[in-house]
Amino acid sequence: MSANRAFPKDRAEDKEARRRFPSVWLLILPYWKTKEGLQSLAMLACVLVGGWVGTYVSLWLNRWTGTFYDAIGAQKFVLLPALLTSFIVVAVLNAAQMMLAVALQSVVEFRWRKWLTNWMTEKWLERRLYYRIERDGALENIDQRVADDVRLFVHDSLLLTMGVLDVPVRIITFAIVLWNIGGGMKVTLGGSTYTVAGYLVFAAVVYQGTIFLFTHLLGRRAITLNAKQNRLEGDFRVRMVRVREFAEQIAFLRGEQTERQNLSNSLNKVISNLFSTLWITTRVAFFTNTVGHLGSIVPTLLVLPRLMGGNLTLGGLMQSNSAFGSLTGALSFFPQVYLGFASWRAEANRLREFLAVEVVTENVGFVVERGESHIVRGCGLLLTNADGLELARVPDFTVSPGSRCIVRGRSGSGKSTLLRALAGLWPHGQGTITIPSSGMFFVPQRSYMPSGTLKAVVTYPQDESAFRDDECVEVLRACGLSAYVDSLNVVDRWDGRFSGGEQQRIAFARVLLAKPNVLFLDECTSALDSQSERELYTLLLSSLPDATILSVAHRRELAELHEMAIDFSSGSTSEPSEPDQNGKAPHLPFEDRRGLEKMPC
Ligand SMILES: Nc1ncnc2c1ncn2[C@@H]1O[C@H](COP(=O)(O)OP(=O)(O)OP(=O)(O)O)[C@@H](O)[C@H]1O
């Protein structure tokens, strides 16, 4: 059974439960081990070296600031043209380097996102995980996880990693500069005078540390609110998609009022959460803006005694201000990282929930025997739900190669679930299933109509290039869809265009193209009138005379086209016992009556 658990959100929750989820490294490492990943790694190395060169350029600019303002202070205007020329050259080169770094990092981000999304999509589709997730309600908003969470996870991972590798170099560099420029501060305490060396560095750390502390106190709730926002936006989108998907059903039922109410409730939650977030971000913004203004005068105030004592030139003042700004700017990475890391962790946890479903193996309760012959057999089959509660007991049956068997029973008695179990889509139950190793084709109650050309619809799940146009035209005509043969290469939303009955005719056309050896039909003529139903069945039987067929159907008329019946209501397997329209025993059209052979379980 799939894991139907969300990642523990609360720290107090069981640590063991957290450990059961796959490590975040399972999301990160696979890409960087590929050839493309190694190339991306080389690009990131260039970005990082570029960042360090940028730090050196900032250092150069800091020195330039000192020289420039000293020249102005000393009224040596003759030096200005050369200083300005060198400034413009360095500024242009620096801008080019920064632009290149942003572009390179974006390229890596796009490549990693593409790879990871493909990887997740493959995991989603492999071993029918997409079906298990929906069947068991194991995860919400899987589309949001594969599309949005992967994009954000990749973006934030790169941003945080590059910052962690780049920022310490900037911090150390400007701390040294500030230490040297700022000199020491003389403090008189208890009659003794002490010199606090590098006091501007300590001031920068205390200044930025205070901002960090207050940002944390004022804004920590934003982390949980942001995570909640993603979920609420996803829920709202899913509701909208469902209205689009079931537009006709809602329109027939006049369900607009209820849908409007549901959408409005969902939107209210989104907006209410946004308001809560807004209050927090506003007070954080107010605080950081106020402190930000202070930041421009704090270093000046700190060096004022030296300036007044004549120990600092105008250039020195500007240089220390610039170094103080650079250092606090580099230190401000940590408050940002703190919030960014929380978002990153929420994104990673949602993806880890997805991987957890993937690694849990299906607890298949059935013994499945696969044979070379086209026989279908069920022995001692008990169908249960995921909690082990009984849904249905299936009478033992053997449908021998080339035979046709009808499955009957009251609505909700478990007929479709039996077909799911035979298709390997229903793991809950016990007993032995014998099916062929290949050549099976299942037609569900509602056929899937992919978007694209009509030819792609008819040939699904095979690629449309696998069949010639004339083959498709022939089966469309045979199935009563002559009106559409000229639209074979027309792209449309065919699910909206075909009537329910026409969609079922398409399903028959698919079967005729696929020519399976063993065919399972689940009430796939329910939308057709009796005559059309009979015509399609007769067409099918004559086109696939050797196919083993197991049909779930309610209509009595269909029984006489089958040689045997599995009856869920009476709990027996027999030849059809329903009387025909004249009240006579049903006519069995197949003289050898292969389906009635007694075969031991
Ligand atoms: N994914 C599911 N999870 C839990 N129970 C399910 C699930 N799918 C079906 N069931 C239950 O299994 C039982 C049998 O359903 P099934 O669809 O097999 O009936 P059926 O005989 O095909 O009905 P009908 O003739 O109306 O199509 C029902 O009670 C249904 O609620």
The ligand as a MOL file (V3000), in Angstrom:
LIG
                    3D

  0  0  0     0  0            999 V3000
M  V30 BEGIN CTAB
M  V30 COUNTS 31 33 0 0 0
M  V30 BEGIN ATOM
M  V30 1 N -10.2920 3.4200 -4.9120 0
M  V30 2 C -11.1940 2.8420 -4.1160 0
M  V30 3 N -11.0170 2.8760 -2.7960 0
M  V30 4 C -11.9080 2.2900 -1.9540 0
M  V30 5 N -13.0080 1.6060 -2.3620 0
M  V30 6 C -13.2270 1.5280 -3.6750 0
M  V30 7 C -12.3440 2.1270 -4.6240 0
M  V30 8 N -12.8210 1.8740 -5.8630 0
M  V30 9 C -13.9560 1.1520 -5.6880 0
M  V30 10 N -14.1980 0.9440 -4.3930 0
M  V30 11 C -15.3470 0.2370 -3.7860 0
M  V30 12 O -15.3750 -1.0780 -4.2990 0
M  V30 13 C -16.7160 -1.5140 -4.4330 0
M  V30 14 C -16.8900 -2.1440 -5.8070 0
M  V30 15 O -16.7440 -1.1490 -6.7880 0
M  V30 16 P -16.7640 -1.5190 -8.3320 0
M  V30 17 O -16.4590 -0.2780 -9.0880 0
M  V30 18 O -15.8930 -2.6890 -8.5530 0
M  V30 19 O -18.2840 -1.9470 -8.5280 0
M  V30 20 P -19.0090 -2.4210 -9.8580 0
M  V30 21 O -19.5970 -3.7410 -9.5650 0
M  V30 22 O -18.1150 -2.3190 -11.0320 0
M  V30 23 O -20.1370 -1.3200 -9.9210 0
M  V30 24 P -20.8620 -0.6860 -11.1970 0
M  V30 25 O -21.6370 -1.7870 -11.8520 0
M  V30 26 O -21.7540 0.3380 -10.5900 0
M  V30 27 O -19.8090 -0.0980 -12.0700 0
M  V30 28 C -17.6050 -0.2940 -4.2290 0
M  V30 29 O -18.1880 -0.4030 -2.9640 0
M  V30 30 C -16.6400 0.8760 -4.2560 0
M  V30 31 O -17.0210 1.8650 -3.3540 0
M  V30 END ATOM
M  V30 BEGIN BOND
M  V30 1 1 1 2
M  V30 2 1 2 3
M  V30 3 2 2 7
M  V30 4 2 3 4
M  V30 5 1 4 5
M  V30 6 2 5 6
M  V30 7 1 6 7
M  V30 8 1 6 10
M  V30 9 1 7 8
M  V30 10 2 8 9
M  V30 11 1 9 10
M  V30 12 1 10 11
M  V30 13 1 11 12
M  V30 14 1 11 30
M  V30 15 1 12 13
M  V30 16 1 13 14
M  V30 17 1 13 28
M  V30 18 1 14 15
M  V30 19 1 15 16
M  V30 20 2 16 17
M  V30 21 1 16 18
M  V30 22 1 16 19
M  V30 23 1 19 20
M  V30 24 2 20 21
M  V30 25 1 20 22
M  V30 26 1 20 23
M  V30 27 1 23 24
M  V30 28 2 24 25
M  V30 29 1 24 26
M  V30 30 1 24 27
M  V30 31 1 28 29
M  V30 32 1 28 30
M  V30 33 1 30 31
M  V30 END BOND
M  V30 END CTAB
M  END
